Amino acid sequence: MKCIFILFLLLSPSIISQDIKQVRQLKELGKIEEAIQTLNTGKFGAEGERLLARIYLENEMLEEALKIYTKLCPSLSSHDCYNELAITQASLEKYPDAIQSFQKAIELEPNASTYSSLAQVYFMNGEIEKAEKTHLKALEMAPMGIIPRINYGVFLVKTKKYSRAQTVLNSVLSENKSLYYAELYLGIIHYMKEEYNTALIHFNRAIEINPDYYDLYYHRALLYYKKGDYSNSLADLEMVDQLFPKNKKTEAVRKVIKKNIKVQDKI
């Protein structure tokens, strides 16, 4: 029995790795339920649990992901596990927990992207000064980093520092024209300044780059509403619902638009 046990130990890693590879292929093919069912057999060890948690996270099954990461990360003690745990916690609006997890990830492996993510959660938690300080730390570590610069630009938009935000986001786009998120927030800047035609140019560019991101249509819907183009606004809200059926943002806007249409019809 001892020899069989040793043989199993020698062979099992390669067998498990091959099976994990097959599960990853299921994930890439969009066969999410099949991948989850396979991983839930529990025969893949920590690597399988980590992949299962990642699938849950990517498919917004956040409570399921949180349960696994909370159990797994202390034993793995890896940057990536704590980073993904923090993302899960932040998505669930558990901001103090997310801050602690990002800090643990940074302790294990300091890098600019994780500092940038931590800065975002500080902002979500209402800690504006810590957010800016941490954004600047990320930029100090990676002055030309795409993610830290975009995240800092978004922070500047949200704190209404529009001129600085424009400078940051335009510098990123001058190097890479395919960054739809930078186009989105440049559009938001112009929208907030009531420069609707320029905002529309940026929203259209962003949608051309990534036609599957629901928030682009939401912001363009708001813009069309402001311009009195209710038909296109409703069409964009419909796109939001198709791309993100669980969203809670479109119904309120839709009600306002339909109310305005009724008022128009009476005039």
NORGI-V566614 format. One record per residue. N is the residue number from 0. OMEGA is omega in radians with two decimals (none if undefined). BURIAL is # if it has 24 or more other ideal C-beta (glycine too) atoms within 12 Angstrom, else .. Layout:
# NORGI-V566614
n:omega:burial
N:OMEGA:BURIAL
N:OMEGA:BURIAL
This chain:
# NORGI-V566614
n:omega:burial
0:-3.11:.
1:-3.13:.
2:3.12:.
3:3.14:.
4:3.12:.
5:3.13:.
6:3.11:.
7:3.13:.
8:-3.12:.
9:-3.05:.
10:-2.98:.
11:-3.13:.
12:-3.12:.
13:3.11:.
14:-3.14:.
15:-3.14:#
16:3.12:.
17:3.12:.
18:3.10:#
19:3.11:#
20:3.13:.
21:3.11:.
22:3.09:#
23:3.11:#
24:3.07:.
25:3.13:.
26:-3.11:#
27:3.13:.
28:3.13:.
29:3.13:.
30:-2.98:.
31:-3.11:#
32:3.13:.
33:3.11:.
34:-3.14:#
35:3.13:#
36:-3.14:.
37:-3.12:#
38:-3.13:#
39:3.03:.
40:3.05:.
41:-3.07:.
42:-3.02:.
43:3.10:#
44:-3.07:.
45:3.13:#
46:3.12:#
47:3.11:#
48:3.14:#
49:3.12:#
50:3.11:#
51:3.11:#
52:3.14:#
53:3.11:#
54:3.08:#
55:-3.12:#
56:-3.09:#
57:-3.12:.
58:3.03:.
59:2.99:.
60:-2.83:.
61:-3.13:#
62:3.10:.
63:3.12:#
64:-3.11:#
65:-3.12:#
66:-3.11:.
67:-3.11:#
68:-3.11:#
69:3.12:#
70:-2.94:.
71:-2.96:#
72:3.12:#
73:3.14:.
74:3.11:.
75:-3.13:#
76:3.14:.
77:3.10:.
78:-3.02:#
79:-3.14:#
80:3.14:#
81:3.10:#
82:3.14:#
83:3.04:#
84:-3.13:#
85:3.11:#
86:3.11:#
87:-3.13:#
88:3.12:#
89:3.12:#
90:3.09:#
91:-3.14:#
92:3.03:.
93:-2.94:#
94:3.10:#
95:3.09:.
96:3.14:#
97:3.12:#
98:3.13:#
99:-3.12:.
100:3.07:#
101:3.11:#
102:3.10:#
103:3.11:#
104:3.13:#
105:3.10:#
106:-3.13:.
107:-3.11:.
108:-3.12:.
109:3.00:.
110:-3.01:#
111:-3.09:#
112:-3.13:#
113:3.03:#
114:-3.13:#
115:3.10:#
116:3.09:#
117:3.12:#
118:3.12:#
119:-3.11:#
120:3.03:#
121:3.13:#
122:3.14:#
123:-3.13:#
124:3.09:#
125:-3.13:.
126:-2.97:.
127:-3.12:.
128:3.10:.
129:3.13:#
130:-3.12:#
131:3.13:#
132:-3.11:.
133:3.01:#
134:-3.12:#
135:3.06:#
136:3.11:#
137:3.14:#
138:3.06:#
139:-3.13:.
140:-3.10:.
141:-3.05:#
142:-3.12:.
143:-3.12:.
144:-3.10:#
145:-3.08:#
146:3.12:#
147:-3.13:#
148:3.11:#
149:-3.14:#
150:3.11:#
151:3.08:#
152:3.10:#
153:3.09:#
154:3.14:#
155:3.07:#
156:-3.07:#
157:3.06:#
158:3.01:.
159:3.05:.
160:-2.90:.
161:-3.11:#
162:3.11:.
163:3.14:.
164:3.12:#
165:-3.14:#
166:-3.12:.
167:-3.06:#
168:3.09:#
169:3.12:#
170:3.11:#
171:-3.12:#
172:3.10:#
173:3.14:.
174:-3.08:.
175:-3.06:.
176:-3.02:.
177:-3.06:.
178:-3.05:#
179:-3.10:#
180:3.07:#
181:3.09:#
182:3.12:#
183:-3.05:#
184:2.96:#
185:3.06:#
186:3.13:#
187:3.09:#
188:-3.12:#
189:3.08:#
190:-3.13:#
191:3.11:#
192:3.13:.
193:3.05:.
194:-2.87:.
195:-3.13:#
196:3.10:.
197:3.10:.
198:-3.13:#
199:3.10:#
200:-3.12:.
201:3.11:#
202:3.13:#
203:3.10:#
204:-3.12:#
205:3.14:#
206:3.09:#
207:3.14:.
208:-3.10:.
209:-3.08:.
210:-3.07:.
211:-3.12:.
212:-2.98:#
213:-3.02:#
214:3.10:#
215:3.13:#
216:3.13:#
217:-3.12:#
218:3.08:#
219:3.08:#
220:3.09:#
221:3.13:#
222:3.10:#
223:3.11:#
224:3.13:#
225:3.14:#
226:-3.13:.
227:3.14:.
228:-2.99:.
229:-3.13:#
230:3.13:.
231:3.10:#
232:3.12:#
233:3.11:#
234:3.12:.
235:3.08:#
236:3.08:#
237:3.09:#
238:3.09:#
239:-3.12:#
240:3.11:.
241:-3.07:.
242:-3.10:.
243:-3.06:.
244:-3.10:.
245:-3.08:.
246:-3.11:.
247:-3.00:.
248:-2.92:.
249:-2.99:#
250:-3.13:.
251:3.13:.
252:-3.13:#
253:3.13:#
254:3.13:.
255:-3.12:.
256:-3.11:#
257:3.07:.
258:3.12:.
259:3.11:.
260:3.11:.
261:3.11:.
262:3.13:.
263:-3.08:.
264:-3.13:.
265:-3.09:.
266:none:.
